[in-house]
Amino acid sequence: MKSETVMLRFSVRDTGIGIPTDKIVRLFKEFSQVDGSTTREYGGSGLGLSISKQLAELMGGEAGVSSEEGKGSEFWFTARFNKQAVGAHKESIPPADLHGVRVLIVDDSATSREILTTRMVSWGMCPTVVKDGPDALRALHLALNENDPFCIAVIDMRMPGMDGETLGRTIRADKRLTDTRMMLLTSIGIRGDARRFQQIGFSAYATKPIQHRELKAVLSLVLAEQDGIEPKLITTRHLAREKMNLFINRKVRILLAEDNVTNQLVAMGILKKLGMRADAVFNGAEALIALQAKPYDLVGIGRRRKTPLRKKQNT
């Protein structure tokens, strides 16, 4: 059953200098500027609008601008979103208790198997390790016959013979293994992987190396969503951070030095969503004053070129 969707339109207006009609067509092209001269007043690489347009199109929408010289401009984009079901649960999912959970580790690297085993045992889990896909299938079927199935299989992507993706497809095609969740670990991730592996049937996906607390959070979130309800999104370390507030108990002082108000708001919002708090200042002088007042653990500094590009002089 397809989710109902809605198209939203976002726009920003200004009352600035406007853009000449014959220059508008260049705005959304890569490395293109309205003023292409080397002595232009306003800097930038000419990539921002091009990237924004591509993102809007990936979200089922488009981007554009309308402008009048001397009166200002309006930049806009549209994007399509799935509508949330009526009465959908909005609270964070509590982490599952990993104690006693039976997990199958599938990895051809003995070092990786040892690291995962040590960590999972420390969480109270009951891991079994195998080195390849065929051994994994035998272990899964043996567990079924013993009426003690694995709750989750943590599978490495790059293995000789049967790789992680092929193993995942094979497991998901076996109706007897429907209740076994799968997490894929890969050392090489590319754009679109998470969605592709979700379509195969993986419940979680992460690139290596993954921090121990992030792995624990992902496993906890996957198992918390088990109870016969498929998670809407494949669980990643980023989703786990957001839903489980991994940083909420970490007493870290953060100072953000950024002169762009929008960048400040975005950064502060992300940190707040992660359960962290930060102070923001607008320049280096304010940052130095703030550092004398508080012992910050981390300072984030925005970088912006202040001087315009100059003509290259012949020597």
Secondary structure, 3 states (H helix, E strand, C coil): CCCCEEEEEEEEECCCCCCCHHHHHHCCCCCCCCCCCCCCCCCCCCCHHHHHHHHHHHCCCCEEEEEECCCEEEEEEEEEEECCCCCCCCCCCCCCCCCCCEEEEECCCHHHHHHHHHHHHHCCCEEEEECCHHHHHHHHHHHHHCCCCCCEEEEECCCCCCCHHHHHHHHHHCHHHCCCEEEEEECCCCCCHHHHHHHHCCCEEEECCCCHHHHHHHHHHHHHCCCCCCCCCCECHHHHHHHHCCCCCCCCCEEEECCCHHHHHHHHHHHHHCCCCEEEECCHHHHHHHHHHCCCCEEEECCCCCCCCCCCCCC
